[in-house]
Amino acid sequence: MDDVVISLFDSTSGRELVDAICDVYDEVFSAPPFFWRDDESDLHRDRLIGLFDDPSFGLAVAMEGDDLVGFAYGFTVPSDTQRWHRLVEQVDPEVAREWPGRTFMLFDYAVLAAHRGRGIGRRLHDVLLASRSEERATLTVQPTALETKRLYERWGWRTIGQIEGGPTAAAPLFDCYLRDSLDDLRESS
């Protein structure tokens, strides 16, 4: 029996986990196949702390005893987002259309290497997305993360193009994915 517990947190309760989340993030994303900037650890911490001010923030964590071994978090994409305009090639205008509460962005998601292959990542993914009220979800993945991209595709995500990372992003370019519906996850939870 797996002794990993998946729990949901909001921005208030999640603040106590900042250091543990940052430690996991640094360990996972500073290793190949990921692009790692010299200042990425600090940039990630700043991004995460800034997200706690967003009332739509949601967080799922995987704990094995007192140790955080994985996390997934995100927020609702604002209706005035410029996200879809940063795609390298244009997408269908219906894909790019936003309204309040339409899209959840799975912003960061990681499981320590020693804990992979046990279904922890899938459980984090499913628990967080099933807890959301949005119609659909989006995420980005570094193009070099081939294993990660294959997982997402098996889990119902589809590639819609590449998106520019911006000046403080973890990488200069990302593959952008969309999951058109979260209904199946809500129904199975």
PARO-532260 format. One record per atom (N, C-alpha, C): residue in three letters; x, y, z. Coordinates in steps of 0.02 Angstrom, whole numbers, padded with zeros to 5 digits, always signed. Each point is the difference from the previous one (the first is absolute). Layout:
// PARO-532260
AlaXYZ...
This chain:
// PARO-532260
Met+00042-00060+00000Met-00042+00060+00000Met+00044+00062+00000Asp-00017+00048-00042Asp+00038+00061-00006Asp-00014+00045+00061Asp+00051+00024+00033Asp-00010+00043+00058Asp+00007+00074-00017Val-00009+00017-00063Val+00001+00069-00022Val-00071+00028+00003Val-00007+00057+00034Val-00065+00032+00008Val-00002+00062-00045Ile-00053+00006-00040Ile-00010+00058-00043Ile-00051+00046+00035Ser+00017+00063+00008Ser-00043+00048+00034Ser-00005+00064-00041Leu-00057+00032+00006Leu-00012+00064-00034Leu+00010+00058+00049Phe+00027+00054-00025Phe+00011+00061+00039Phe-00022+00060-00041Asp-00018+00054+00034Asp-00012+00063-00034Asp+00060+00046+00013Ser-00006+00062-00021Ser+00058+00045+00007Ser+00017+00014+00073Thr-00048+00001+00044Thr+00013+00014+00070Thr+00037-00059+00032Ser-00026-00060-00007Ser+00030-00058+00032Ser+00064-00023-00036Gly+00005+00016-00064Gly+00059-00021-00038Gly+00064+00038+00015Arg-00007+00059+00029Arg+00059+00042+00014Arg+00051-00036+00044Glu-00023-00042+00045Glu+00045-00035+00045Glu+00045-00051-00036Leu-00017-00015-00063Leu+00037-00050-00038Leu+00049+00029-00050Val+00008+00065-00001Val+00043+00033-00050Val+00069-00031-00003Asp+00034-00006+00056Asp+00068-00026-00001Asp+00003-00071-00028Ala-00046-00043+00022Ala-00001-00070-00023Ala-00016-00004-00075Ile-00047+00041-00023Ile-00016+00001-00072Ile+00061+00023-00039Cys+00033+00053+00023Cys+00058+00026-00035Cys+00057-00051-00001Asp+00009-00037+00053Asp+00052-00052+00001Asp-00014-00053-00053Val-00062-00023-00005Val-00018-00050-00050Val+00008+00029-00070Tyr-00025+00060-00011Tyr+00007+00034-00065Tyr+00073+00002-00022Asp+00043+00024+00045Asp+00071+00007-00017Asp+00031-00067-00017Glu-00016-00052+00038Glu+00029-00065-00013Glu-00024-00028-00067Val-00064+00007-00015Val-00028-00028-00062Val+00023+00039-00061Phe-00008+00066+00001Phe+00009+00039-00060Phe+00072+00023-00013Ser+00046-00011+00048Ser+00070+00017-00013Ser+00037-00057-00034Ala-00035-00055-00011Ala+00031-00059-00031Ala-00025-00007-00072Pro+00041-00031-00043Pro-00023-00013-00069Pro-00064-00042+00001Pro-00045+00011-00045Pro+00008+00035-00064Pro-00020+00073+00002Phe-00006+00029+00059Phe-00027+00067+00006Phe+00053+00054-00008Phe-00020+00056-00027Phe+00040+00060-00006Phe-00001+00033+00069Trp+00058+00020+00026Trp+00004+00030+00067Trp+00041+00063-00004Arg-00030+00055+00019Arg+00034+00064+00003Arg+00039+00006+00065Asp+00052+00039+00002Asp+00038+00010+00062Asp-00044+00029+00055Asp-00049+00041-00018Asp-00043+00032+00050Asp-00068-00034+00007Glu-00008-00060-00028Glu-00065-00033-00002Glu-00028-00014+00069Ser+00040-00020+00047Ser-00025-00015+00067Ser-00034+00061+00032Asp+00033+00058-00005Asp-00029+00061+00027Asp-00062+00022-00039Leu+00003-00006-00067Leu-00057+00019-00040Leu-00061-00044+00016His+00011-00065+00008His-00055-00045+00017His-00031+00019+00067Arg+00042+00011+00051Arg-00026+00019+00066Arg-00042+00064-00005Asp+00024+00049-00037Asp-00038+00063-00008Asp-00066-00012-00036Arg+00001-00042-00053Arg-00062-00015-00037Arg-00050-00034+00047Leu+00023-00050+00037Leu-00044-00037+00045Leu-00030+00045+00053Ile+00041+00040+00033Ile-00025+00045+00053Ile-00050+00049-00030Gly+00013+00025-00061Gly-00047+00045-00032Gly-00067-00033-00015Leu+00001-00064-00015Leu-00062-00036-00015Leu-00046-00007+00061Phe+00029+00002+00060Phe-00041-00006+00060Phe-00049+00059+00006Asp+00013+00055-00035Asp-00046+00057+00002Asp-00060-00010-00046Asp+00002-00051-00042Asp-00055-00013-00047Asp-00052-00044+00035Pro-00062+00026+00008Pro-00051-00039+00035Pro-00018-00066-00035Ser+00018-00007-00063Ser-00017-00062-00036Ser+00055-00053+00006Phe+00054+00016+00036Phe+00056-00046+00008Phe-00023-00066+00032Gly+00025-00055-00027Gly-00013-00066+00029Gly+00064-00041+00000Leu+00008-00042+00051Leu+00062-00038+00010Leu-00017-00070+00023Ala+00032-00050-00030Ala-00004-00068+00025Ala+00072-00021+00016Val+00009-00033+00057Val+00066-00023+00019Val-00002-00074+00017Ala+00056-00032-00012Ala+00009-00071+00017Ala+00049-00002+00059Met-00023-00029+00055Met+00041-00006+00059Met+00012-00073+00016Glu+00063-00016+00013Glu+00017-00066+00026Glu+00027+00012+00070Gly-00042-00014+00049Gly+00017+00020+00068Gly+00002+00075+00004Asp+00057+00027+00024Asp+00008+00073+00005Asp+00034+00030-00061Asp+00014-00041-00051Asp+00037+00024-00058Asp-00045+00014-00060Leu+00007+00060-00027Leu-00035+00016-00062Leu+00038-00031-00058Val-00033-00044-00038Val+00034-00035-00055Val-00026+00021-00068Gly-00053+00041-00001Gly-00027+00024-00063Gly-00052+00054+00011Phe-00013+00038-00051Phe-00050+00053+00003Phe-00027+00015-00069Ala-00058+00032-00001Ala-00029+00027-00061Ala-00040+00061+00021Tyr+00010+00055-00036Tyr-00040+00059+00017Tyr-00014+00042-00062Gly-00050+00043+00008Gly-00018+00044-00055Gly-00054+00049+00021Phe-00030+00030-00050Phe-00049+00053+00012Phe-00044+00008-00061Thr-00054+00038+00007Thr-00045+00013-00055Thr+00031+00052-00046Val+00000-00014-00065Val+00026+00047-00049Val-00049+00059-00003Pro+00025+00062+00007Pro-00045+00058-00002Pro-00030+00010-00070Ser-00059+00027-00002Ser-00034+00009-00065Ser+00037+00049-00045Asp+00041+00043+00027Asp+00038+00048-00041Asp+00072-00024-00013Thr+00012-00064+00004Thr+00067-00028-00008Thr+00030+00015-00068Gln+00066+00006-00001Gln+00037+00006-00062Gln+00033-00067-00019Arg-00014-00051+00040Arg+00032-00066-00009Arg-00004-00025-00072Trp-00059+00000-00028Trp-00010-00030-00066Trp+00032+00042-00055His+00014+00063+00014His+00033+00044-00050His+00076-00012-00001Arg+00026-00035+00051Arg+00071-00016+00002Arg+00017-00065-00037Leu-00051-00033-00026Leu+00012-00060-00039Leu+00038+00019-00064Val+00047-00041-00020Val+00040+00014-00059Val-00043+00003-00062Glu-00048-00046-00006Glu-00048+00001-00055Glu-00070+00010+00028Gln-00042+00034-00038Gln-00068+00013+00022Gln-00039-00066+00009Val-00046+00002+00049Val-00045-00057+00010Val-00071+00021-00018Asp-00043-00048-00005Asp-00071+00013-00012Asp-00024+00053+00050Pro-00035+00051-00024Pro-00024+00053+00045Pro-00042-00026+00058Glu-00035-00055-00010Glu-00040-00029+00055Glu+00046-00026+00056Val+00057-00028-00018Val+00048-00024+00050Val+00026+00060+00040Ala+00013+00055-00033Ala+00030+00059+00032Ala-00051+00042+00038Arg-00063-00014-00008Arg-00052+00040+00033Arg-00005-00020+00074Glu+00002+00049+00043Glu-00005-00012+00072Glu-00060+00037+00028Trp-00027-00027+00053Trp-00049+00034+00040Trp+00013-00020+00072Pro-00029+00036+00048Pro+00014-00016+00070Pro-00014-00073+00016Gly+00051-00034+00026Gly-00008-00069+00020Gly+00004-00052-00054Arg+00021+00018-00060Arg+00002-00050-00055Arg+00059-00048+00007Thr+00060+00026+00015Thr+00061-00040-00006Thr+00041+00001+00065Phe+00020-00059+00021Phe+00047-00007+00055Phe+00069-00011-00029Met+00050+00034+00027Met+00068-00010-00022Met+00037-00042+00051Leu+00019-00060-00020Leu+00043-00042+00042Leu+00070+00029-00008Phe+00019+00041+00047Phe+00059+00042-00008Phe+00066-00036+00014Asp+00004-00035+00056Asp+00060-00038+00016Asp-00021-00066+00030Tyr+00040-00051-00015Tyr-00019-00068+00018Tyr+00064-00042+00000Ala+00014-00035+00055Ala+00062-00039+00005Ala-00006-00056+00051Val+00035-00054-00012Val+00008-00056+00047Val+00074-00017+00002Leu+00026-00009+00060Leu+00071-00018+00007Leu+00014-00065-00037Ala+00058-00003-00031Ala+00018-00059-00042Ala-00006-00065+00038Ala+00020-00002+00063Ala-00002-00062+00039Ala-00071-00024+00013His-00049+00041-00012His-00070-00018+00013His-00042-00009-00063Arg+00031+00005-00057Arg-00036-00009-00063Arg-00014-00073-00014Gly-00048-00013-00043Gly-00017-00068-00018Gly-00047-00034+00049Arg-00027+00038+00047Arg-00045-00027+00051Arg-00070+00029-00006Gly-00012+00040-00052Gly-00066+00030-00011Gly-00012+00064+00039Ile+00051+00026+00034Ile-00007+00061+00040Ile-00016+00059-00045Gly+00036+00007-00055Gly-00011+00055-00046Gly-00071-00001-00027Arg-00024-00057-00019Arg-00068-00005-00028Arg-00051+00018+00053Arg+00011-00023+00061Arg-00046+00017+00055Arg-00001+00075+00014Leu+00059+00031+00002Leu+00003+00073+00009Leu-00039+00036-00054His+00014-00019-00062His-00033+00029-00059His-00076-00007+00006Asp-00023-00061+00012Asp-00072-00013+00001Asp-00035+00035+00058Val+00030-00002+00059Val-00031+00031+00059Val-00006+00075-00009Leu+00054+00032-00023Leu-00003+00072-00009Leu-00050+00019-00054Leu+00003-00031-00058Leu-00046+00019-00054Leu-00072-00017+00016Ala-00013-00055+00036Ala-00068-00018+00019Ala-00030+00050+00050Ser+00043+00034+00036Ser-00023+00049+00050Ser-00019+00067-00031Arg+00015+00009-00063Arg-00010+00064-00033Arg-00069+00006-00032Ser-00025+00061-00004Ser-00066+00011-00031Ser+00006+00022-00073Glu+00061+00014-00023Glu+00008+00024-00068Glu-00020-00055-00051Glu-00015+00023-00059Glu-00021-00045-00055Glu+00058-00040-00028Arg+00058+00031-00005Arg+00058-00031-00032Arg+00064+00020+00036Ala+00056-00026-00024Ala+00064+00017+00032Ala+00055+00006-00053Thr+00051+00037+00018Thr+00058+00008-00043Thr+00064-00009+00042Leu+00053-00017-00034Leu+00065-00005+00032Leu+00054+00008-00053Thr+00060+00012+00022Thr+00057+00003-00046Thr+00054-00047+00024Val+00038-00026-00048Val+00054-00047+00014Val+00061+00020-00042Gln+00058-00005+00030Gln+00060+00014-00039Gln+00006-00052-00055Pro+00016+00021-00061Pro+00002-00046-00057Pro+00045-00061+00009Thr+00051+00006+00041Thr+00047-00055+00010Thr-00027-00054+00047Ala-00054+00013+00034Ala-00028-00047+00049Ala-00046-00052-00034Leu+00030-00042-00040Leu-00039-00046-00042Leu-00041-00049+00041Glu+00027-00027+00054Glu-00038-00047+00042Glu-00061+00034+00030Thr+00009+00060+00024Thr-00055+00038+00030Thr-00054+00013-00051Lys+00019+00019-00060Lys-00049+00014-00052Lys-00039-00063-00018Arg+00033-00058-00003Arg-00036-00062-00014Arg-00051-00017+00054Leu+00019+00013+00063Leu-00048-00011+00055Leu-00062+00043-00009Tyr+00010+00065-00012Tyr-00057+00045-00008Tyr-00044-00023-00057Glu+00029-00020-00054Glu-00041-00022-00058Glu-00040-00062+00018Arg+00028-00046+00039Arg-00038-00059+00022Arg-00056+00020+00048Trp+00009+00055+00035Trp-00049+00023+00049Trp-00053+00047-00030Gly-00002+00006-00065Gly-00053+00038-00032Gly+00016+00071-00021Trp+00063+00019+00002Trp+00021+00067-00021Trp+00018-00002-00074Arg-00009+00057-00034Arg+00021+00005-00070Arg+00043+00062-00009Thr+00049-00005-00045Thr+00043+00056-00015Thr-00037+00049-00044Ile+00006+00065+00016Ile-00031+00050-00043Ile+00052+00047-00030Gly+00063-00009+00017Gly+00053+00041-00030Gly+00055+00014+00050Gln+00043+00046-00020Gln+00054+00021+00045Gln-00012+00072+00021Ile+00022+00014+00061Ile-00012+00066+00030Ile+00067+00028+00025Glu+00008+00065-00009Glu+00061+00033+00024Glu-00002+00005+00076Gly+00057-00012+00031Gly+00003-00001+00073Gly+00000+00069+00032Gly+00031+00048-00030Gly+00004+00066+00031Gly+00064+00008+00040Pro+00014+00061+00023Pro+00064+00015+00031Pro+00014-00034+00067Thr-00051-00019+00037Thr+00013-00032+00065Thr-00024-00073+00001Ala-00014-00027-00058Ala-00024-00069-00003Ala+00058-00050+00009Ala-00018-00060+00017Ala+00050-00053+00011Ala+00037-00017-00063Ala-00030+00010-00058Ala+00031-00016-00064Ala-00024+00051-00052Pro+00036+00007-00055Pro-00019+00049-00051Pro-00062-00022-00040Leu-00012-00065-00006Leu-00055-00025-00041Leu-00029-00062+00033Phe-00066-00007-00005Phe-00035-00057+00029Phe-00049-00029-00051Asp-00014-00065+00007Asp-00056-00030-00036Asp-00062+00012+00042Cys-00053+00025-00032Cys-00061+00017+00035Cys-00052-00055-00011Tyr-00031-00022+00054Tyr-00050-00053-00002Tyr-00067+00025+00024Leu-00052-00033-00023Leu-00068+00015+00021Leu-00036-00065+00015Arg-00037+00001+00053Arg-00046-00055+00015Arg-00069+00031-00005Asp-00039-00022-00050Asp-00062+00033-00018Asp-00055-00006+00052Ser+00003-00049+00044Ser-00051-00009+00051Ser+00030-00032+00062Leu-00027+00020+00057Leu+00021-00030+00064Leu-00055-00045+00028Asp-00055-00006-00037Asp-00058-00038+00023Asp+00016-00072+00019Asp+00041-00034-00040Asp+00015-00071+00015Asp+00036-00007+00066Leu+00043+00048+00018Leu+00035-00003+00063Leu-00046+00014+00059Arg-00046+00047-00009Arg-00048+00015+00054Arg-00047-00059+00012Glu-00020-00033-00055Glu-00046-00057+00006Glu+00031-00060+00034Ser+00066-00008-00009Ser+00033-00059+00028Ser+00025+00011+00071Ser-00005+00062+00025Ser+00025+00013+00068Ser-00053-00011+00053
